[in-house]
Amino acid sequence: MFNDNFISLKLNTTGAEINLAHGGKGKPLLLLHGYPQTHVIWHAVAPALAKQFHVVCPDLRGYGDSSKPVSSNSFKHYSKREMAKDMVEVMEELGYDSFYVAGHDRGARVIHRMARDYPNKVLKACVMDIVPTEYMYGNADKAFASGYYHWFFLIQPDGLPEKMISEDPEYYLREKLKRWSAANAIFDEQAVAEYIRCFSHPETIHATCNDYRAAASIDLEHDAKDKEKLITCPLIVLWGSKGFINRTYDVLDVWSKYALQVQGKALDCGHFVPEEAAEDVIAELLSFFS
């Protein structure tokens, strides 16, 4: 999906094997994807950024072609703390003690934890189309439960969501792309085919459910302990003007409670910001990280 200047490889971290593509020269820039996708979400963004940065695009543990660790009942193995640790170790393996990072959806939640746990590693951060997990659960209402019903569906026990999704994973994935994007959004079919290939594996469906189960349990425990630990690096927030987050939250006001330096704006798109508004994302990231 990326141009020939990108190299694919797999690196072992303490707890997982991480699949990634990387390319370009310059300061290191880590890009993290969301649910139910893979690093391929950056296909329209990464090559342009690689003209000025060394761009690293991994699959989060549990997603894509990265490994799917067996999880305990605490879902520790899919906590954002463990996912963030993976990414820090990947960047260290590539030779970087500190770096820029941008993430969408679940990847942005990993970044929030990363910025708390590794403040000396993250130079600047961008999160796309989220407000903090703790804030969303703490302010849950009918709009949240309706718009983000999957947060409550995917955490159900005893393999219920796994069984239901596995009946037709392609339908489920395509329906997610349709429901969460702007009405005029067009997705690259080669990228969608890659999402379907990866998401159709039962172990991926199970692992990604565990990602959400962790978010509703151990991640909230970590967030409660770090309630006063604000993000210290410069933070930019980008979100879709036609999406749920924009309709429901005063995004910058919320993030100002979690970060010392925050800026941002809504872009003309739905939830899938890197694919629906790639040119705007490129411009914003080049400006912010440069």
C-alpha positions as a Markdown table, in Angstrom:
| # | Residue | x | y | z |
|---|---|---|---|---|
| 1 | Met | 0.0 | 0.0 | 0.0 |
| 2 | Phe | 2.9 | 2.4 | 0.6 |
| 3 | Asn | 5.5 | 3.3 | -2.0 |
| 4 | Asp | 8.7 | 1.4 | -2.6 |
| 5 | Asn | 10.6 | 3.6 | -0.1 |
| 6 | Phe | 8.9 | 1.8 | 2.7 |
| 7 | Ile | 10.2 | -1.4 | 4.2 |
| 8 | Ser | 8.2 | -4.0 | 6.0 |
| 9 | Leu | 9.6 | -5.9 | 9.0 |
| 10 | Lys | 8.7 | -7.4 | 12.3 |
| 11 | Leu | 10.3 | -6.6 | 15.6 |
| 12 | Asn | 10.0 | -8.4 | 19.0 |
| 13 | Thr | 9.0 | -6.4 | 22.1 |
| 14 | Thr | 8.9 | -7.7 | 25.6 |
| 15 | Gly | 5.3 | -8.9 | 25.1 |
| 16 | Ala | 4.5 | -9.1 | 21.4 |
| 17 | Glu | 5.8 | -9.3 | 17.8 |
| 18 | Ile | 5.0 | -6.1 | 16.0 |
| 19 | Asn | 4.5 | -5.8 | 12.3 |
| 20 | Leu | 5.4 | -2.5 | 10.8 |
| 21 | Ala | 6.3 | -0.5 | 7.7 |
| 22 | His | 8.8 | 2.3 | 7.8 |
| 23 | Gly | 10.4 | 4.7 | 5.4 |
| 24 | Gly | 11.8 | 8.2 | 4.9 |
| 25 | Lys | 14.6 | 10.2 | 6.5 |
| 26 | Gly | 14.6 | 12.8 | 9.2 |
| 27 | Lys | 13.2 | 13.0 | 12.7 |
| 28 | Pro | 11.2 | 10.0 | 13.8 |
| 29 | Leu | 7.5 | 10.1 | 13.5 |
| 30 | Leu | 5.4 | 7.1 | 14.8 |
| 31 | Leu | 1.9 | 6.7 | 13.4 |
| 32 | Leu | -0.7 | 4.5 | 15.2 |
| 33 | His | -3.9 | 3.2 | 13.7 |
| 34 | Gly | -7.4 | 2.5 | 15.2 |
| 35 | Tyr | -10.2 | -0.1 | 15.2 |
| 36 | Pro | -10.9 | -2.1 | 13.2 |
| 37 | Gln | -8.0 | -1.3 | 10.9 |
| 38 | Thr | -4.2 | -1.7 | 10.6 |
| 39 | His | -1.2 | 0.5 | 9.8 |
| 40 | Val | -2.6 | 0.7 | 6.3 |
| 41 | Ile | -4.9 | 3.5 | 7.4 |
| 42 | Trp | -1.9 | 5.8 | 6.8 |
| 43 | His | -1.5 | 4.8 | 3.1 |
| 44 | Ala | -2.4 | 8.3 | 1.8 |
| 45 | Val | -0.5 | 10.1 | 4.6 |
| 46 | Ala | 2.7 | 8.3 | 5.3 |
| 47 | Pro | 4.5 | 8.7 | 1.9 |
| 48 | Ala | 4.1 | 12.5 | 2.0 |
| 49 | Leu | 5.3 | 12.7 | 5.6 |
| 50 | Ala | 8.3 | 10.5 | 4.7 |
| 51 | Lys | 9.7 | 13.3 | 2.6 |
| 52 | Gln | 10.6 | 15.1 | 5.9 |
| 53 | Phe | 10.4 | 12.4 | 8.6 |
| 54 | His | 11.4 | 8.8 | 9.3 |
| 55 | Val | 7.9 | 7.5 | 9.4 |
| 56 | Val | 7.1 | 4.3 | 11.4 |
| 57 | Cys | 3.7 | 2.7 | 10.9 |
| 58 | Pro | 3.1 | -0.4 | 13.1 |
| 59 | Asp | 0.1 | -2.7 | 13.7 |
| 60 | Leu | -0.8 | -2.5 | 17.3 |
| 61 | Arg | -0.7 | -5.8 | 19.2 |
| 62 | Gly | -3.9 | -7.7 | 18.5 |
| 63 | Tyr | -4.3 | -6.1 | 15.1 |
| 64 | Gly | -3.1 | -6.6 | 11.6 |
| 65 | Asp | -0.1 | -8.9 | 11.3 |
| 66 | Ser | 1.2 | -8.2 | 14.8 |
| 67 | Ser | 0.9 | -11.0 | 17.3 |
| 68 | Lys | -2.2 | -11.6 | 19.5 |
| 69 | Pro | -1.0 | -12.4 | 23.0 |
| 70 | Val | -3.2 | -14.6 | 25.1 |
| 71 | Ser | -4.9 | -12.4 | 27.7 |
| 72 | Ser | -5.6 | -13.0 | 31.4 |
| 73 | Asn | -9.0 | -12.2 | 33.0 |
| 74 | Ser | -7.6 | -8.7 | 33.9 |
| 75 | Phe | -7.0 | -8.0 | 30.2 |
| 76 | Lys | -3.6 | -6.7 | 31.2 |
| 77 | His | -2.1 | -7.8 | 27.9 |
| 78 | Tyr | -4.3 | -5.4 | 26.0 |
| 79 | Ser | -4.0 | -2.5 | 28.3 |
| 80 | Lys | -3.0 | 0.7 | 26.7 |
| 81 | Arg | 0.0 | 0.6 | 29.0 |
| 82 | Glu | 1.3 | -2.6 | 27.4 |
| 83 | Met | 0.4 | -1.3 | 23.9 |
| 84 | Ala | 2.4 | 1.9 | 24.6 |
| 85 | Lys | 5.3 | -0.1 | 25.9 |
| 86 | Asp | 5.4 | -2.1 | 22.6 |
| 87 | Met | 5.6 | 1.1 | 20.6 |
| 88 | Val | 8.4 | 2.6 | 22.8 |
| 89 | Glu | 10.4 | -0.6 | 22.5 |
| 90 | Val | 9.9 | -0.6 | 18.7 |
| 91 | Met | 11.2 | 3.0 | 18.5 |
| 92 | Glu | 14.1 | 2.1 | 20.7 |
| 93 | Glu | 14.9 | -0.9 | 18.5 |
| 94 | Leu | 15.0 | 1.5 | 15.5 |
| 95 | Gly | 17.4 | 3.7 | 17.4 |
| 96 | Tyr | 15.2 | 6.4 | 18.8 |
| 97 | Asp | 15.1 | 7.5 | 22.5 |
| 98 | Ser | 12.5 | 10.1 | 21.7 |
| 99 | Phe | 10.1 | 10.8 | 18.8 |
| 100 | Tyr | 7.0 | 12.5 | 17.5 |
| 101 | Val | 3.8 | 10.5 | 17.5 |
| 102 | Ala | 0.3 | 10.7 | 15.9 |
| 103 | Gly | -2.6 | 8.3 | 16.3 |
| 104 | His | -6.2 | 7.8 | 15.3 |
| 105 | Asp | -8.9 | 6.2 | 17.5 |
| 106 | Arg | -7.4 | 3.3 | 19.5 |
| 107 | Gly | -3.9 | 4.4 | 18.5 |
| 108 | Ala | -4.7 | 7.8 | 20.0 |
| 109 | Arg | -5.7 | 6.2 | 23.3 |
| 110 | Val | -2.3 | 4.4 | 23.3 |
| 111 | Ile | -0.7 | 7.8 | 22.8 |
| 112 | His | -2.5 | 9.2 | 25.8 |
| 113 | Arg | -1.1 | 6.5 | 28.0 |
| 114 | Met | 2.3 | 6.7 | 26.3 |
| 115 | Ala | 2.5 | 10.5 | 27.1 |
| 116 | Arg | 1.7 | 9.8 | 30.7 |
| 117 | Asp | 4.1 | 6.8 | 31.1 |
| 118 | Tyr | 7.0 | 8.1 | 29.0 |
| 119 | Pro | 6.9 | 11.9 | 29.1 |
| 120 | Asn | 10.6 | 12.0 | 28.1 |
| 121 | Lys | 10.0 | 9.9 | 25.0 |
| 122 | Val | 7.2 | 11.8 | 23.4 |
| 123 | Leu | 8.4 | 15.1 | 21.9 |
| 124 | Lys | 5.0 | 16.2 | 20.5 |
| 125 | Ala | 1.8 | 14.3 | 20.0 |
| 126 | Cys | -1.3 | 14.3 | 17.9 |
| 127 | Val | -4.5 | 12.5 | 18.7 |
| 128 | Met | -7.3 | 12.1 | 16.2 |
| 129 | Asp | -11.1 | 11.9 | 16.8 |
| 130 | Ile | -11.1 | 11.0 | 20.5 |
| 131 | Val | -11.6 | 12.5 | 23.9 |
| 132 | Pro | -10.1 | 10.5 | 26.8 |
| 133 | Thr | -11.5 | 7.1 | 27.7 |
| 134 | Glu | -12.0 | 8.0 | 31.3 |
| 135 | Tyr | -13.9 | 11.2 | 30.4 |
| 136 | Met | -16.2 | 9.3 | 28.0 |
| 137 | Tyr | -17.1 | 6.6 | 30.5 |
| 138 | Gly | -17.4 | 9.1 | 33.3 |
| 139 | Asn | -19.9 | 11.2 | 31.3 |
| 140 | Ala | -21.8 | 8.4 | 29.6 |
| 141 | Asp | -25.3 | 9.1 | 28.5 |
| 142 | Lys | -27.8 | 8.0 | 25.9 |
| 143 | Ala | -25.9 | 9.8 | 23.1 |
| 144 | Phe | -22.7 | 8.0 | 24.0 |
| 145 | Ala | -24.4 | 4.6 | 24.3 |
| 146 | Ser | -26.1 | 5.1 | 21.0 |
| 147 | Gly | -23.2 | 6.5 | 19.0 |
| 148 | Tyr | -20.6 | 4.3 | 20.5 |
| 149 | Tyr | -22.7 | 1.2 | 21.1 |
| 150 | His | -19.7 | -1.0 | 20.2 |
| 151 | Trp | -17.9 | 0.1 | 23.4 |
| 152 | Phe | -20.6 | -1.8 | 25.3 |
| 153 | Phe | -21.0 | -4.7 | 22.7 |
| 154 | Leu | -17.4 | -5.6 | 22.4 |
| 155 | Ile | -16.8 | -5.9 | 26.1 |
| 156 | Gln | -19.5 | -8.6 | 26.6 |
| 157 | Pro | -18.1 | -11.8 | 28.1 |
| 158 | Asp | -18.2 | -15.5 | 27.1 |
| 159 | Gly | -17.3 | -14.9 | 23.5 |
| 160 | Leu | -20.6 | -13.3 | 22.5 |
| 161 | Pro | -19.3 | -10.5 | 20.3 |
| 162 | Glu | -16.6 | -12.8 | 18.8 |
| 163 | Lys | -19.3 | -15.2 | 17.8 |
| 164 | Met | -21.6 | -12.6 | 16.3 |
| 165 | Ile | -18.8 | -10.7 | 14.4 |
| 166 | Ser | -17.3 | -14.0 | 13.1 |
| 167 | Glu | -20.5 | -14.8 | 11.3 |
| 168 | Asp | -19.7 | -12.1 | 8.7 |
| 169 | Pro | -16.6 | -10.1 | 9.6 |
| 170 | Glu | -16.5 | -8.4 | 6.2 |
| 171 | Tyr | -20.0 | -7.1 | 6.6 |
| 172 | Tyr | -19.3 | -5.9 | 10.1 |
| 173 | Leu | -16.1 | -4.1 | 9.0 |
| 174 | Arg | -17.7 | -2.4 | 6.0 |
| 175 | Glu | -20.6 | -1.4 | 8.1 |
| 176 | Lys | -18.3 | 0.3 | 10.6 |
| 177 | Leu | -16.6 | 2.2 | 7.8 |
| 178 | Lys | -20.0 | 3.3 | 6.5 |
| 179 | Arg | -21.5 | 4.3 | 9.8 |
| 180 | Trp | -18.6 | 6.3 | 11.2 |
| 181 | Ser | -17.6 | 8.2 | 8.0 |
| 182 | Ala | -19.1 | 11.2 | 6.3 |
| 183 | Ala | -21.8 | 10.4 | 3.7 |
| 184 | Asn | -19.5 | 11.2 | 0.8 |
| 185 | Ala | -16.4 | 9.3 | 2.1 |
| 186 | Ile | -14.7 | 6.9 | -0.4 |
| 187 | Phe | -12.3 | 4.3 | 1.0 |
| 188 | Asp | -9.5 | 2.8 | -1.1 |
| 189 | Glu | -10.6 | -0.7 | -1.9 |
| 190 | Gln | -7.1 | -2.1 | -1.7 |
| 191 | Ala | -6.9 | -0.8 | 1.9 |
| 192 | Val | -10.3 | -2.2 | 2.7 |
| 193 | Ala | -9.3 | -5.6 | 1.4 |
| 194 | Glu | -6.3 | -5.5 | 3.7 |
| 195 | Tyr | -8.4 | -4.6 | 6.7 |
| 196 | Ile | -10.8 | -7.5 | 5.8 |
| 197 | Arg | -7.9 | -10.0 | 5.4 |
| 198 | Cys | -6.6 | -9.2 | 8.8 |
| 199 | Phe | -9.9 | -8.7 | 10.7 |
| 200 | Ser | -11.4 | -12.0 | 9.3 |
| 201 | His | -9.1 | -14.1 | 11.5 |
| 202 | Pro | -10.9 | -15.3 | 14.7 |
| 203 | Glu | -7.8 | -14.5 | 16.8 |
| 204 | Thr | -7.9 | -10.8 | 15.6 |
| 205 | Ile | -11.6 | -10.5 | 16.4 |
| 206 | His | -10.9 | -11.9 | 19.9 |
| 207 | Ala | -7.9 | -9.7 | 20.5 |
| 208 | Thr | -9.6 | -6.5 | 19.4 |
| 209 | Cys | -12.5 | -7.3 | 21.7 |
| 210 | Asn | -10.0 | -7.7 | 24.5 |
| 211 | Asp | -8.6 | -4.2 | 23.6 |
| 212 | Tyr | -12.1 | -2.8 | 24.4 |
| 213 | Arg | -12.4 | -5.0 | 27.5 |
| 214 | Ala | -9.2 | -3.6 | 28.8 |
| 215 | Ala | -10.4 | -0.1 | 28.1 |
| 216 | Ala | -13.5 | -0.7 | 30.3 |
| 217 | Ser | -11.4 | -2.2 | 33.2 |
| 218 | Ile | -7.7 | -2.1 | 33.7 |
| 219 | Asp | -7.2 | 1.1 | 31.6 |
| 220 | Leu | -9.7 | 2.9 | 33.8 |
| 221 | Glu | -7.8 | 1.8 | 36.9 |
| 222 | His | -4.6 | 3.2 | 35.4 |
| 223 | Asp | -6.4 | 6.4 | 34.5 |
| 224 | Ala | -7.8 | 6.8 | 38.0 |
| 225 | Lys | -4.3 | 6.5 | 39.5 |
| 226 | Asp | -2.9 | 9.1 | 37.0 |
| 227 | Lys | -5.8 | 11.5 | 37.3 |
| 228 | Glu | -3.5 | 14.4 | 38.1 |
| 229 | Lys | -0.8 | 13.4 | 35.6 |
| 230 | Leu | -1.2 | 15.8 | 32.7 |
| 231 | Ile | 0.3 | 15.5 | 29.2 |
| 232 | Thr | 3.3 | 17.8 | 29.3 |
| 233 | Cys | 4.4 | 17.7 | 25.6 |
| 234 | Pro | 2.7 | 19.9 | 23.0 |
| 235 | Leu | -0.5 | 18.2 | 21.9 |
| 236 | Ile | -2.7 | 18.8 | 18.8 |
| 237 | Val | -6.1 | 17.3 | 18.5 |
| 238 | Leu | -7.8 | 16.8 | 15.1 |
| 239 | Trp | -11.3 | 15.5 | 14.7 |
| 240 | Gly | -14.0 | 15.1 | 12.1 |
| 241 | Ser | -16.6 | 17.9 | 11.9 |
| 242 | Lys | -19.2 | 15.3 | 10.7 |
| 243 | Gly | -18.6 | 12.7 | 13.3 |
| 244 | Phe | -19.8 | 11.7 | 16.8 |
| 245 | Ile | -17.0 | 13.3 | 18.7 |
| 246 | Asn | -17.7 | 16.8 | 17.2 |
| 247 | Arg | -21.5 | 16.4 | 17.8 |
| 248 | Thr | -21.1 | 15.3 | 21.4 |
| 249 | Tyr | -18.1 | 17.0 | 23.1 |
| 250 | Asp | -16.4 | 20.4 | 23.3 |
| 251 | Val | -13.2 | 18.7 | 22.2 |
| 252 | Leu | -10.5 | 21.3 | 23.1 |
| 253 | Asp | -12.2 | 22.1 | 26.4 |
| 254 | Val | -12.1 | 18.4 | 27.4 |
| 255 | Trp | -8.5 | 17.9 | 26.4 |
| 256 | Ser | -7.5 | 21.1 | 28.2 |
| 257 | Lys | -8.3 | 19.2 | 31.4 |
| 258 | Tyr | -5.7 | 16.5 | 30.4 |
| 259 | Ala | -2.9 | 18.4 | 28.8 |
| 260 | Leu | -0.8 | 21.5 | 29.6 |
| 261 | Gln | -0.5 | 22.6 | 26.0 |
| 262 | Val | -3.3 | 21.8 | 23.6 |
| 263 | Gln | -4.4 | 23.1 | 20.2 |
| 264 | Gly | -6.5 | 21.7 | 17.4 |
| 265 | Lys | -9.4 | 21.9 | 15.0 |
| 266 | Ala | -12.1 | 20.0 | 13.3 |
| 267 | Leu | -11.5 | 18.8 | 9.7 |
| 268 | Asp | -14.2 | 18.3 | 7.0 |
| 269 | Cys | -14.8 | 14.6 | 7.4 |
| 270 | Gly | -16.2 | 11.9 | 9.6 |
| 271 | His | -14.4 | 9.6 | 12.0 |
| 272 | Phe | -11.7 | 8.1 | 9.7 |
| 273 | Val | -9.7 | 11.3 | 9.6 |
| 274 | Pro | -6.4 | 10.0 | 8.0 |
| 275 | Glu | -8.3 | 8.5 | 5.1 |
| 276 | Glu | -11.2 | 10.9 | 4.7 |
| 277 | Ala | -9.1 | 14.1 | 5.0 |
| 278 | Ala | -5.6 | 12.9 | 4.1 |
| 279 | Glu | -4.4 | 16.2 | 2.6 |
| 280 | Asp | -5.5 | 18.2 | 5.6 |
| 281 | Val | -3.9 | 15.7 | 7.9 |
| 282 | Ile | -0.6 | 16.0 | 6.0 |
| 283 | Ala | -0.7 | 19.8 | 6.2 |
| 284 | Glu | -1.5 | 19.8 | 9.9 |
| 285 | Leu | 1.1 | 17.3 | 10.9 |
| 286 | Leu | 3.8 | 18.9 | 8.8 |
| 287 | Ser | 3.1 | 22.2 | 10.4 |
| 288 | Phe | 2.9 | 20.9 | 13.9 |
| 289 | Phe | 5.8 | 18.6 | 13.9 |
| 290 | Ser | 8.1 | 20.9 | 11.9 |
